[in-house]
């Protein structure tokens, strides 16, 4: 049986990348790496994270653009800037609270 992993961050947390200048809000969590080997190998070896840790799906943004990012837990830290995110998809996933936090929207599935 595999080791039980507890994610450090939660859906709705605003995080910042430790190496690259972008931040975002978490909208999904994988308990361990769940992307393609091609994607993984495209990361420079000296920056390549371990696969045996949580990976987070982010609605991410940098100074120039907004996009979706897939980031390992070791490369994230909580963003304490208090600056609102501008990503255009935030309203699809979250309600923004009066104190600037993001609460996941209820999703109806068939």
TIMI-841490 format. One record per residue (C-alpha): x, y, z; residue number from 1. Coordinates in steps of 0.5 Angstrom, whole numbers. Each point is the difference from the previous one (the first is absolute). Example, Ala and Ser with C-alpha at 12.3 -4.5 7.8 and 13.67 -1.06 7.14 Angstrom:
+-------+-------+-------+-----+
!    xx !    yy !    zz !   i !
+-------+-------+-------+-----+
!    25 !    -9 !    16 !   1 !
!     2 !     7 !    -2 !   2 !
+-------+-------+-------+-----+
REM end
This chain:
+-------+-------+-------+-----+
!    xx !    yy !    zz !   i !
+-------+-------+-------+-----+
!     0 !     0 !     0 !   1 !
!     3 !     7 !    -2 !   2 !
!     1 !     5 !     5 !   3 !
!    -6 !     5 !     2 !   4 !
!     2 !     7 !    -2 !   5 !
!    -3 !     6 !     3 !   6 !
!     0 !     7 !    -5 !   7 !
!     2 !     6 !     3 !   8 !
!    -4 !     4 !    -4 !   9 !
!    -8 !     0 !    -1 !  10 !
!    -4 !     2 !    -6 !  11 !
!    -1 !     8 !     1 !  12 !
!     7 !     1 !     2 !  13 !
!     4 !     6 !    -3 !  14 !
!     7 !    -3 !    -1 !  15 !
!     6 !     3 !    -3 !  16 !
!     5 !    -4 !    -4 !  17 !
!     7 !     0 !     4 !  18 !
!     4 !     0 !    -7 !  19 !
!    -4 !     4 !    -5 !  20 !
!    -3 !     6 !     0 !  21 !
!    -8 !    -2 !     0 !  22 !
!    -5 !    -1 !     5 !  23 !
!    -7 !    -3 !     0 !  24 !
!    -6 !    -4 !     4 !  25 !
!     0 !    -7 !     0 !  26 !
!    -6 !    -3 !    -3 !  27 !
!     2 !    -8 !     0 !  28 !
!     5 !    -4 !     4 !  29 !
!     3 !    -7 !    -2 !  30 !
!     3 !    -4 !     6 !  31 !
!     6 !    -1 !    -5 !  32 !
!     2 !     1 !    -7 !  33 !
!    -5 !    -1 !    -5 !  34 !
!     2 !     3 !    -6 !  35 !
!     4 !    -3 !    -7 !  36 !
!     7 !    -2 !     1 !  37 !
!     1 !     5 !    -6 !  38 !
!    -2 !     6 !     4 !  39 !
!     4 !    -3 !     6 !  40 !
!     6 !    -1 !    -5 !  41 !
!     0 !     7 !    -3 !  42 !
!     1 !     3 !     7 !  43 !
!     8 !     1 !     1 !  44 !
!     3 !    -5 !     4 !  45 !
!     3 !     5 !     5 !  46 !
!    -7 !     2 !     1 !  47 !
!    -4 !    -6 !    -1 !  48 !
!    -4 !    -2 !     7 !  49 !
!    -2 !    -6 !     3 !  50 !
!    -6 !    -4 !    -2 !  51 !
!    -2 !    -3 !     6 !  52 !
!    -3 !     7 !     3 !  53 !
!    -6 !     3 !    -1 !  54 !
!    -1 !     4 !    -7 !  55 !
!    -5 !     6 !     0 !  56 !
!    -4 !     3 !    -6 !  57 !
!     0 !     8 !     0 !  58 !
!    -3 !     5 !    -3 !  59 !
!     6 !     4 !    -1 !  60 !
!     3 !     7 !    -2 !  61 !
!     6 !     3 !    -1 !  62 !
!     1 !     8 !    -2 !  63 !
!    -1 !    -2 !    -7 !  64 !
!    -6 !    -5 !    -1 !  65 !
!    -5 !    -5 !     4 !  66 !
!     1 !    -8 !    -1 !  67 !
!    -1 !    -6 !     3 !  68 !
!     6 !    -3 !     4 !  69 !
!     2 !    -7 !     3 !  70 !
!     5 !     1 !     5 !  71 !
!     3 !    -5 !     6 !  72 !
!    -1 !     2 !     7 !  73 !
!     7 !     1 !     1 !  74 !
!     0 !     6 !    -5 !  75 !
!    -6 !     4 !     4 !  76 !
!     0 !     4 !     5 !  77 !
!    -7 !     4 !     3 !  78 !
!     0 !     7 !    -3 !  79 !
!    -1 !     5 !     5 !  80 !
!     0 !     6 !    -4 !  81 !
!    -8 !     1 !     0 !  82 !
!     0 !     3 !    -7 !  83 !
!    -6 !    -3 !    -3 !  84 !
!     1 !    -5 !    -6 !  85 !
!    -3 !     2 !    -7 !  86 !
!     0 !    -7 !    -3 !  87 !
!    -7 !     0 !    -5 !  88 !
!    -2 !    -7 !     2 !  89 !
!     0 !     1 !     8 !  90 !
!    -8 !     2 !     0 !  91 !
!    -1 !    -7 !    -4 !  92 !
!     4 !    -4 !     6 !  93 !
!    -1 !     5 !     6 !  94 !
!    -4 !     5 !     4 !  95 !
!     4 !     6 !     3 !  96 !
!    -2 !     1 !     7 !  97 !
!     0 !     7 !     3 !  98 !
!     7 !    -1 !     3 !  99 !
!     3 !    -2 !    -7 ! 100 !
!     0 !    -7 !     1 ! 101 !
!    -2 !    -5 !    -5 ! 102 !
!    -5 !    -5 !     2 ! 103 !
!    -2 !    -6 !    -5 ! 104 !
!    -6 !     0 !    -4 ! 105 !
!    -5 !    -5 !     1 ! 106 !
!     0 !    -4 !    -7 ! 107 !
!    -6 !    -4 !    -2 ! 108 !
!     2 !    -7 !    -4 ! 109 !
!    -5 !    -5 !    -3 ! 110 !
+-------+-------+-------+-----+
REM end
